[in-house]
Amino acid sequence: MKTKLLFILSITVFFILSCGTSKNGVNRKDRNKQPNWVQQRPVNPSYYIGIGYANKTLNPTDFQQMAKKRALNDMIGEIKVIVSSNSILSQYQNNANYNQIFATETQVNAQAMVEDFEVIDSWENKTDFYIYYKLSKSDYEAAKRRKLQAAIEQSINFLDNADQLSIKENFMQIMRLRIKALGALQNYINEDVATEYKGKQVYLVNEIVNQIQNQLYKLQVKTDVVELKGKIGKPISNPFTASVKLASNNSLVPFVPLTLKANQTKFDYGNSAETDQDGVATFSLNKILAKDPIQQVKIMVDIATIIKTDSLNGLLKGILTNIDAPSTNFRLVVEPIKIYTNSQEQILGKTLEFNIIEPLLKRKLVESGCNFVTDRKNADYEVKIIANTTDLGVMWGKMLQSNINMDISIVDARNNQEIYKNALKEIKGFQLTPENASKDAYNNMLTNFWEKVYPEFLNELLLTDH
C-alpha cells in the first residue's frame, strides 16, 4: 500500500512540473506574469508604439540600452513619411539611389523629431527584458510644426542676408548663404514647405534651389584652350587657365571653385582649382590615364567643393551636385607611347628564330594604347628582355628538366635612364627532350610574368612621370 501511494505521489509531482513548463522551455509561471503588451503588440490609433526586447544572457551588460534602442527604432518605424508631389524630392522618386538614401535619412530625421515619448512599462525575467514606449501622434505633429516653422524662419533670414549683398562683389558669399538657407530645411525636402516669402506663397525648398540654379546661370566659364596634346600616363607640362565672369557685365568673379571632367575619370589633375582675386583659375594635367585618342574635357563650376563645408545630408548633396553648372570644353588629343623593343630570347644558349615573349607582350601593350617603332631614335621608351634556359638533366625516368631566367627592364630612350627592372629566376619546365622542357619552362614563366610582373611593369610604363 505504501509503495502504491509513493507511485501516485511521483506521478502527481511529474504532472505538476510538466504543466508548469511550456513546450519552448519558458516557465509557465513567468509566462503568466507577462503583461498583455509583451504577449500581443498594443494598437492605439492616437499613439505611435515601440516595443523593445533584449536577451539578458546574450547581452548581460547592456541589455537595457539595447532594448531601449530597439523600442525607439520600432516606434520610429511606425511614422510614415510621405513625399509630397510639390516637394523637390518628388522629382527623384524613380531614382533607386535616391530612394535608398531617403530611407536612411528618413529614420535619422524622425529620430530628431521624436521628443517627450513616454516609457509605459518594462518587464523582465531571468533571460528576457522588454520595454514599452509610446508617443502621442498629436504631440509629434505639433513638435514637427514648431521645428519646421523655426527652420523656415532661419532659412528666410539667410535669404534676406543674401539679398542685401551685391552679386558683382559678393557672388560666392551670396551662393553660400543660399546653400545655408537650403540646409536649414534639409529635414523637410520631402515636404512642400509652403510659406509666404516676399509677399507671395512659395514652396520654399523649390524656391531656394531655383535661386541657386539661376545664380549659377549668371556665370560664364571661358578658356583660351581649344586643344591640348599629351601622351598616356604623362603630364602636360604647360599649365592652362580658365576664367569666370558674370554674363551681364563681363566682370570677373573671384573664389569660384572649378573642376575638370570627362566622360570618365581619365586624368589626374591634382587639386581642384579656384579662381583668384582676378577671376582666373590655373590648371595642370599631371597624368593622362586613358588611351582614347580624342577626349572632350569640360571645365565646370565645382558644386561639390562649394557645398563641402556645409553640413548637408546625402539627399541634399545629391540634388545640388546634379543641378546645371556653367562650363566650357576643350579637346584633349592623346598620343600613344612609342616603344622600341630589344628582346634577346634563347633556348639552351641558342637565339630563337621567332621570339616567344616579345609578340605576346606587344599585343598586350597595344591594347593599352602603346605603339611600337623600329628605330630607337623615335621611341619614348626601350623595353629590354633577356631570357635563356638551362638543361638540368634527368628528373626521373625519361623525364628531363630545364629552367629559365628572364630579365625585363624599361629604359627612357630620351636620356638612357633605366626606370624599371624586374626578373623571374629558375622557373622550371619538364618534357622528354631538353628543347621541349625549355619551351615548357617558357610557358610556366609567362604564367608567372602575367600574374606577378606585368601589372607593375604596365603601371610603371604608363603612369610614371619620368
C-alpha positions in Angstrom: 0.0 0.0 0.0 2.8 2.4 0.9 4.6 1.6 -2.4 1.4 2.3 -4.3 1.0 5.7 -2.5 4.6 6.7 -3.3 4.0 5.9 -7.0 0.8 8.0 -7.1 2.7 11.0 -5.5 5.5 10.7 -8.0 3.1 10.7 -10.9 1.3 13.8 -9.5 4.6 15.7 -9.0 5.7 14.9 -12.5 2.3 16.1 -13.9 2.5 19.4 -12.0 6.1 20.0 -13.2 5.2 19.2 -16.7 2.2 21.6 -16.7 4.5 24.4 -15.3 6.7 24.5 -18.4 5.7 25.3 -21.9 7.0 23.5 -25.0 9.6 26.1 -25.7 11.0 25.9 -22.2 9.5 29.1 -20.8 8.3 28.7 -17.3 4.5 28.9 -17.2 4.7 30.9 -14.1 6.9 33.5 -15.8 4.6 33.5 -18.8 1.6 34.2 -16.7 3.4 37.2 -15.2 4.0 38.7 -18.7 1.8 41.7 -19.3 -0.5 41.7 -22.2 1.7 44.2 -24.2 4.5 41.6 -24.2 2.4 38.8 -25.4 0.5 40.9 -28.0 1.6 44.2 -29.5 -0.7 47.1 -28.5 -2.6 49.0 -31.1 -3.7 52.6 -30.4 -4.7 55.0 -33.2 -3.7 58.0 -31.2 -0.1 56.8 -30.4 3.0 55.5 -32.1 4.0 52.3 -30.2 7.5 51.0 -29.7 8.3 47.6 -28.1 12.0 46.8 -27.5 13.5 43.4 -26.5 16.9 42.2 -25.4 18.2 38.8 -24.3 20.0 39.3 -21.0 22.1 36.1 -21.5 23.5 37.3 -24.8 23.8 41.0 -23.6 24.5 40.8 -19.8 25.9 44.4 -19.5 23.9 46.5 -22.0 20.6 44.7 -22.4 18.6 47.7 -21.2 20.2 50.1 -23.6 19.7 47.6 -26.5 16.1 47.1 -25.7 15.5 50.9 -25.4 17.2 51.5 -28.8 15.1 48.8 -30.4 11.9 50.3 -28.9 12.8 53.7 -30.2 13.5 52.3 -33.7 10.3 50.3 -33.5 8.3 53.4 -32.7 10.0 55.5 -35.4 9.3 52.7 -37.9 5.5 53.4 -37.4 5.9 57.0 -38.5 5.0 57.1 -42.2 7.0 59.7 -44.2 5.3 60.8 -47.5 7.0 62.6 -50.4 4.7 65.5 -51.3 4.0 65.9 -55.0 5.1 69.6 -54.6 8.4 68.8 -52.9 11.8 69.0 -54.6 12.3 65.3 -53.8 9.3 64.2 -55.9 11.4 64.7 -59.0 13.8 61.9 -57.9 11.3 59.3 -56.7 12.2 56.9 -59.6 15.9 57.0 -58.8 16.8 53.9 -56.9 19.9 55.5 -55.4 17.9 58.4 -54.0 15.3 56.1 -52.6 17.9 54.2 -50.7 19.4 57.4 -49.3 15.9 58.7 -48.5 15.1 55.6 -46.4 18.3 56.1 -44.3 17.8 59.9 -43.9 14.1 59.4 -43.0 15.0 57.4 -40.0 17.6 59.9 -38.9 15.2 62.8 -39.4 12.4 61.0 -37.5 14.8 60.5 -34.5 15.5 64.2 -34.5 11.7 64.9 -34.3 10.9 62.5 -31.6 10.7 64.0 -28.2 8.6 63.6 -25.0 7.7 60.0 -25.6 6.5 58.0 -22.6 8.0 54.9 -21.0 4.8 53.0 -20.3 6.2 49.8 -18.8 9.0 47.3 -18.7 9.1 43.6 -17.8 11.9 41.1 -17.3 12.7 37.7 -16.1 16.0 35.8 -15.8 16.6 35.8 -19.5 14.5 38.5 -21.1 14.0 42.2 -20.9 11.1 44.1 -22.6 10.4 47.9 -22.6 7.2 49.7 -23.9 7.3 53.2 -25.4 4.5 55.3 -26.8 4.4 58.8 -28.4 1.3 60.9 -28.9 0.7 61.4 -32.6 -0.7 64.9 -32.0 2.3 65.8 -29.8 4.6 64.6 -32.5 2.9 66.6 -35.2 2.9 69.7 -33.0 6.6 69.4 -32.3 7.3 68.8 -36.0 5.3 72.0 -36.9 7.3 74.0 -34.3 10.6 72.8 -35.7 9.5 73.4 -39.3 8.5 76.9 -38.5 11.8 77.6 -36.8 13.7 76.2 -39.8 11.6 78.3 -42.2 12.4 81.5 -40.2 16.1 80.6 -40.1 16.1 79.9 -43.8 14.4 83.1 -44.8 16.9 85.0 -42.6 19.8 83.6 -44.6 18.0 84.6 -47.8 17.4 88.1 -46.6 21.1 88.4 -45.7 22.0 87.2 -49.2 19.6 89.8 -50.8 21.4 92.6 -49.1 24.7 91.8 -50.9 25.9 92.9 -54.3 26.2 89.9 -56.7 29.1 91.6 -58.5 31.2 91.9 -55.4 29.9 89.0 -53.2 28.9 86.3 -55.7 30.3 83.3 -53.6 29.1 84.7 -50.3 25.5 85.0 -51.7 25.8 81.4 -53.0 26.9 80.1 -49.7 24.1 82.0 -47.8 21.5 80.4 -50.1 23.0 77.0 -49.6 22.8 77.6 -45.8 19.1 78.6 -46.3 18.6 75.3 -48.1 20.5 73.4 -45.4 18.2 74.8 -42.7 15.3 73.0 -44.4 17.1 69.7 -45.3 14.9 67.6 -42.9 11.9 68.7 -44.8 12.8 68.3 -48.5 10.2 65.6 -48.8 7.5 68.2 -48.0 6.2 71.1 -49.9 7.2 73.7 -47.2 4.6 76.2 -48.3 5.1 79.6 -46.8 5.0 83.3 -47.6 8.2 84.8 -49.0 8.5 88.3 -50.3 4.8 88.8 -50.3 3.8 85.6 -52.2 3.1 82.0 -51.4 6.0 79.7 -52.4 7.3 76.2 -51.9 10.4 77.4 -50.1 12.8 74.5 -50.8 12.0 74.6 -54.5 12.4 78.4 -54.4 15.9 78.2 -52.9 17.0 75.5 -55.4 15.7 77.7 -58.2 17.6 80.7 -56.8 20.8 78.7 -56.7 20.3 77.5 -60.2 19.5 81.0 -61.5 22.6 82.4 -59.8 24.8 79.8 -61.4 23.3 80.7 -64.8 24.6 84.2 -64.4 28.2 82.8 -64.7 30.2 82.2 -67.8 33.3 79.9 -67.8 35.8 80.6 -70.5 39.2 79.3 -71.6 41.6 80.1 -74.5 42.4 76.5 -74.8 40.9 74.8 -77.8 43.1 71.7 -77.9 45.8 70.1 -75.7 48.1 67.3 -76.7 49.6 64.8 -74.4 50.7 61.1 -74.0 49.0 58.5 -71.9 50.5 58.3 -68.4 52.5 61.6 -68.9 52.0 65.1 -67.6 51.2 68.1 -69.8 53.9 70.4 -68.6 52.4 73.8 -69.5 49.6 74.9 -67.2 46.4 76.5 -68.7 43.8 78.8 -67.3 40.1 79.4 -67.3 38.2 82.5 -66.2 34.8 83.0 -64.6 32.7 86.1 -65.5 29.3 87.5 -64.9 27.4 87.2 -68.2 25.6 90.5 -67.6 28.7 92.8 -67.4 31.8 90.6 -68.0 33.1 91.3 -64.5 35.4 88.6 -63.3 34.3 86.6 -60.3 36.8 85.5 -57.7 36.9 82.4 -55.4 34.8 80.2 -57.7 35.9 76.5 -57.5 36.3 74.8 -60.8 36.9 71.2 -61.8 37.8 69.2 -64.9 35.5 66.4 -66.0 35.5 63.9 -68.9 33.1 61.1 -69.7 35.1 59.0 -67.2 38.0 59.7 -64.8 40.7 59.8 -67.4 43.3 62.1 -66.0 44.9 63.2 -62.8 44.9 67.0 -62.4 45.7 67.3 -58.7 43.6 69.6 -56.5 40.6 71.4 -57.9 41.4 75.0 -58.9 39.7 78.1 -57.6 39.6 81.5 -59.4 41.9 84.0 -57.8 41.1 87.6 -57.0 41.1 88.3 -60.7 38.7 85.6 -61.5 41.3 83.3 -63.2 42.0 79.6 -62.2 45.1 77.7 -63.3 45.1 74.0 -64.1 47.7 71.4 -64.9 47.3 67.8 -66.0 49.6 65.6 -64.0 48.8 62.3 -65.9 46.6 61.2 -68.7 45.0 57.9 -67.6 43.2 56.7 -70.7 44.2 55.7 -74.2 41.2 57.3 -76.0 42.8 59.3 -78.8 40.3 62.2 -78.5 38.8 63.2 -75.2 36.4 66.0 -74.6 37.2 67.7 -71.3 34.8 70.0 -69.5 35.9 72.9 -67.2 32.9 73.5 -64.9 31.9 75.1 -61.7 32.6 72.6 -58.9 29.3 72.4 -56.9 30.7 69.6 -54.7 33.5 71.8 -53.5 31.1 74.8 -52.9 28.9 72.7 -50.6 31.8 70.7 -49.0 31.9 72.9 -45.8 28.2 72.8 -45.2 26.6 70.0 -43.1 24.2 68.8 -45.7 22.6 65.4 -45.7 23.1 62.9 -48.6 19.9 63.7 -50.3 20.5 67.4 -50.5 24.1 66.9 -51.6 22.8 64.7 -54.4 20.3 67.2 -55.6 22.7 70.1 -55.6 25.5 68.3 -57.3 23.1 67.4 -60.1 21.9 70.9 -61.0 23.3 72.5 -64.1 26.7 74.1 -63.7 28.3 76.6 -66.1 31.1 75.0 -68.2 33.3 75.2 -71.2 35.0 72.5 -73.3 38.3 71.8 -74.8 39.7 68.8 -76.7 42.4 66.6 -75.4 44.4 64.7 -78.0 46.1 61.7 -76.5 49.1 60.4 -78.4 50.3 56.8 -77.8 53.6 56.0 -76.1 56.1 54.8 -78.6 58.1 51.8 -77.6 61.2 50.1 -79.1 61.7 46.5 -78.0 65.1 44.8 -77.6 64.3 41.2 -76.9 67.1 38.6 -76.6 65.3 35.2 -76.2 67.3 32.0 -76.2 66.8 28.3 -75.6 69.9 26.5 -74.2 72.0 29.4 -75.4 70.7 29.4 -79.0 68.8 32.5 -80.2 65.2 31.8 -81.1 64.2 32.3 -84.7 60.8 33.5 -83.5 60.6 35.2 -80.1 58.1 33.8 -77.6 57.8 36.7 -75.1 58.0 39.7 -77.3 54.9 39.2 -79.6 52.7 38.4 -76.6 53.9 41.5 -74.7 53.4 43.7 -77.8 49.8 42.5 -78.1 49.1 43.4 -74.5 50.7 46.8 -74.8 48.8 47.7 -78.0 45.6 47.0 -76.1 46.8 49.6 -73.5 47.3 52.3 -76.1 51.0 51.9 -77.0 52.6 51.9 -80.4 55.9 50.2 -81.5 58.7 51.7 -83.6 61.6 50.0 -85.3 64.0 52.9 -84.7 65.0 53.6 -81.2 65.5 57.2 -82.0 61.8 57.6 -82.5 60.9 55.9 -79.2 59.9 57.2 -75.8 61.0 54.0 -74.1 63.0 50.9 -74.8 61.8 47.6 -73.3 64.7 45.2 -72.9 64.0 41.4 -72.5 66.7 38.8 -71.8 65.7 35.2 -71.4 67.6 31.9 -71.6 67.1 28.3 -70.5 69.4 25.8 -68.9 69.3 22.0 -69.2 69.1 20.4 -65.7 69.2 16.8 -67.0 67.0 13.9 -65.9 64.2 14.5 -63.5 63.0 10.9 -63.3 63.0 8.1 -65.8 63.0 9.7 -69.2 61.6 13.0 -68.0 64.0 15.9 -68.4 64.1 19.2 -66.6 65.0 22.7 -67.7 64.8 26.1 -66.1 64.6 29.7 -67.4 65.8 33.0 -66.2 64.2 36.2 -67.5 65.1 39.8 -67.0 62.9 42.8 -68.2 63.6 46.5 -67.9 62.3 49.8 -69.2 64.8 52.5 -70.3 63.8 56.1 -71.0 65.0 56.5 -74.6 65.5 60.2 -74.3 68.2 60.0 -71.5 69.0 56.3 -71.3 67.9 56.2 -67.7 66.6 52.8 -66.5 63.3 53.4 -64.8 62.2 49.9 -64.1 63.7 46.4 -63.7 62.5 43.0 -62.7 63.3 39.4 -63.1 62.0 35.8 -62.9 64.5 33.2 -61.9 64.7 29.4 -62.2 61.2 28.7 -63.4 61.2 25.1 -64.3 59.8 23.1 -67.2 59.5 19.3 -67.8 59.4 17.2 -71.0 61.1 14.3 -72.8 63.7 16.5 -74.7 65.8 19.4 -73.5 64.2 21.7 -76.1 60.6 20.8 -75.2 61.4 21.1 -71.5 62.8 24.6 -72.2 59.6 25.5 -74.1 57.6 24.3 -71.1 59.7 26.5 -68.8 58.9 29.5 -71.1 55.2 28.8 -70.7 55.4 28.4 -67.0 57.5 31.6 -66.8 54.9 33.5 -68.8 52.1 32.4 -66.4 54.2 33.9 -63.6 55.0 37.0 -65.6 51.4 37.9 -66.4 50.3 37.4 -62.8 53.3 38.8 -60.8 55.3 41.1 -63.0 53.2 42.6 -65.8 50.7 44.7 -63.7 53.7 46.5 -62.1 55.5 46.7 -65.4 52.5 48.3 -67.1 51.9 50.7 -64.3 55.5 51.9 -64.4 55.4 52.3 -68.1 52.1 54.2 -68.4 51.8 56.1 -65.2 55.3 57.2 -64.5 56.4 60.9 -64.5 59.8 60.1 -66.0 
